[in-house]
């Protein structure tokens, strides 16, 4: 059984990521990019500190989405940046999240729940493009009761939002 949407407060978690742009149909690159990040981390003696993730930076569903494909680490490896790999810390302070195996339906469900709670997401729209401060899909290692992969969907809540 899956949990209901809820609000949590988290500490920043550094992660190593590859920054890229994809279409909705191009998300199949995530697995290969995750493998590349894990290899890069291991070659520098660092250890993953959690499940792989995708951070949605911009969300133009009809065009390209800017994303980061990454893996959390507790101790970032030396060499803070390369041409392809970056070390980041999620900016999430307060977020709403839920666990599901259908991420498209989960996005709809989480957004509807947030609207019913009077919540707003931390999004910068000043450039005419929605830039999310913290929108993550974490690919967990556990399986649902139906034997399907589970992921955690997490959106950063605006500090000006209630409650």
VOGU-3710 file (C-alpha; in Angstrom, 3 decimals, decimal comma):
1> xxxxxxxxxx> 0,000/0,000/0,000  1,263/3,461/-0,848  1,308/6,409/1,485  -0,777/9,539/1,138  0,948/12,791/0,145  2,659/14,419/3,098  4,920/17,327/4,010  8,430/16,805/5,359  11,444/18,929/6,199  14,818/17,678/5,006
11> xxxxxxxxxx> 18,454/18,615/5,210  20,280/19,359/1,977  21,721/16,191/0,407  24,658/16,587/-1,983  24,448/14,594/-5,181  26,507/14,114/-8,343  24,554/14,618/-11,550  24,735/14,877/-15,302  22,835/17,874/-16,640  20,983/17,332/-19,917
21> xxxxxxxxxx> 17,830/18,187/-21,844  15,293/15,581/-22,974  11,826/15,348/-24,434  9,155/13,342/-22,666  9,817/10,568/-25,180  13,568/10,762/-24,462  13,499/9,761/-20,795  14,951/6,362/-21,677  18,430/7,971/-21,422  18,091/8,127/-17,624
31> xxxxxxxxxx> 19,294/4,570/-16,945  22,485/4,990/-18,989  23,238/8,388/-17,452  22,684/6,952/-13,964  25,208/4,201/-14,736  27,679/6,858/-15,905  27,263/8,830/-12,663  27,738/5,699/-10,526  30,910/4,843/-12,468  32,233/8,406/-12,121
41> xxxxxxxxxx> 31,549/8,411/-8,360  33,207/5,007/-7,892  36,289/6,003/-9,877  36,820/8,811/-7,347  36,398/6,617/-4,281  33,008/8,021/-3,262  30,039/5,915/-2,224  26,392/6,466/-3,210  24,282/7,568/-0,235  20,853/6,815/-1,647
51> xxxxxxxxxx> 18,809/5,859/-4,651  19,300/7,427/-8,099  17,230/10,499/-8,862  16,091/12,810/-11,608  15,684/16,492/-10,842  13,270/18,272/-13,177  14,694/21,784/-13,610  12,363/23,063/-16,346  9,114/21,405/-17,336  8,047/22,170/-20,894
61> xxxxxxxxxx> 6,153/18,929/-21,465  5,618/19,711/-25,156  9,292/20,546/-25,788  12,501/19,802/-23,917  12,871/19,452/-20,186  16,116/20,410/-18,480  16,956/17,619/-16,059  19,728/16,409/-13,792  20,299/12,653/-13,537  22,138/11,945/-10,328
71> xxxxxxxxxx> 23,054/9,897/-7,300  23,238/11,202/-3,701  26,624/11,144/-1,921  27,529/11,997/1,670  31,108/12,946/0,897  31,380/14,609/-2,514  34,471/13,435/-4,399  37,297/15,868/-5,125  37,120/17,740/-8,418  33,873/19,576/-7,820
81> xxxxxxxxxx> 32,961/19,768/-11,507  33,823/18,278/-14,839  32,419/18,977/-18,266  29,676/16,443/-17,707  29,370/15,806/-13,958  28,357/18,331/-11,318  27,995/18,163/-7,572  24,816/19,822/-6,332  22,813/20,105/-3,151  19,032/20,014/-3,413
91> xxxxxxxxxx> 17,541/23,220/-2,143  14,641/21,436/-0,570  13,793/22,724/2,870  10,133/21,781/3,059  8,597/19,451/0,506  5,513/17,457/-0,338  6,070/13,886/-1,439  4,502/10,515/-2,086  5,550/7,037/-3,270  4,063/5,432/-6,385
101> xxxxxxxxxx> 4,973/3,237/-9,347  3,113/5,321/-11,970  4,979/8,631/-11,989  2,654/10,413/-14,439  -0,388/9,668/-12,291  1,613/10,541/-9,167  2,409/14,007/-10,526  -1,297/14,613/-11,159  -2,200/13,296/-7,704  0,444/15,317/-5,843
111> xxxxxxxxxx> -0,446/18,540/-7,665  -4,173/18,061/-6,972  -3,481/17,302/-3,302  -1,293/20,410/-2,971  -3,987/22,599/-4,523  -6,535/21,215/-2,041  -4,119/22,077/0,802  -3,429/25,623/-0,452  0,218/24,826/-1,185  2,366/26,415/-3,876
121> xxxxxxxxxx> 5,610/25,088/-5,345  8,949/26,899/-5,339  9,103/27,884/-9,027  10,849/30,833/-10,699  8,807/32,053/-13,679  10,696/35,345/-14,217  12,335/34,207/-17,472  9,060/32,975/-18,974  10,135/29,374/-18,313  9,180/27,425/-15,193
131> xxxxxxxxxx> 12,427/26,713/-13,261  11,747/24,401/-10,341  13,885/24,879/-7,236  13,264/21,304/-6,173  11,312/18,734/-8,149  12,722/15,225/-7,839  11,864/11,688/-8,820  13,862/9,242/-6,685  14,077/5,670/-7,988  13,863/3,504/-4,889
141> xxxxxxxxxx> 15,114/-0,054/-4,656  11,958/-1,483/-3,103  9,055/-2,905/-5,064  5,328/-2,347/-4,641  3,059/-5,169/-3,509  2,391/-5,712/-7,233  6,128/-6,238/-7,813  6,565/-2,944/-9,673  9,392/-0,447/-9,101  8,592/2,358/-6,660
151> xxxxxxxxxx> 9,729/5,927/-6,874  9,372/8,911/-4,582  8,053/12,114/-6,091  9,136/15,257/-4,211  8,263/18,917/-4,887  9,706/21,813/-2,899  7,012/23,886/-1,219  7,221/27,665/-1,495  8,218/29,254/1,803  5,347/31,714/1,362
161> xxx> 2,826/28,874/1,050  0,542/27,722/3,824  0,502/25,761/6,133
//
